[in-house]
Each structure stands twice: as structure tokens, then as C-alpha cells.
Amino acid sequence: MAFGKSKTKVKRKPRTGDDDRRYKRKSCRFCADKIVAIDYKDSNRLRNFVTDRGKIMPRRITGNCSRHQHILTKAIKRSRVMGLLPFVAG
């Protein structure tokens, strides 16, 4: 006898049309503005991609492409080391 398996079936509610919502994919801000170089000294732009607690926002939330997300992450880390952005919320 296997543990964790129950003999009763779980009744699920029927699916409605609202469950199949498709969201519009966010576009990369840097590709849209044709910005190739992301500078670590531009702290005002980098603050848009950092939460109030100091965490870097993920790609799925910001909508950046993978190339620009990698560049953005490096720029945020460099500006933290230089003291332009905080590591954690103060």
C-alpha cells in the first residue's frame, strides 16, 4: 500500500473563460529606446529596477530582454560597490 494516496477523488470546479486570460508581454525598455550601454553611474535609471528593500527586480516583472537584464544586473552591482545605490534598505 502506497502512503499519501487517498481513495477519494477531489471535485474541481469547472473552468470558466476567465481562467484563460493571456497577458500582453512587456517590452524591454532598453530595446524600445534603443539604449545599448547601461551606465552604472546613472543611478536614477537604475533605481527603477531595484525594489525599496534593495533587491534587483526580475526579468518577468520588468519585462527586460535577457541581454539587457544581464547588463543591468552588472551595472546595479557596480553602482552598489561604488556607493551610488544601497545594498539594503536603510
Order of alpha helices (4+ residues) and beta strands (2+ residues): alpha-alpha-alpha-alpha
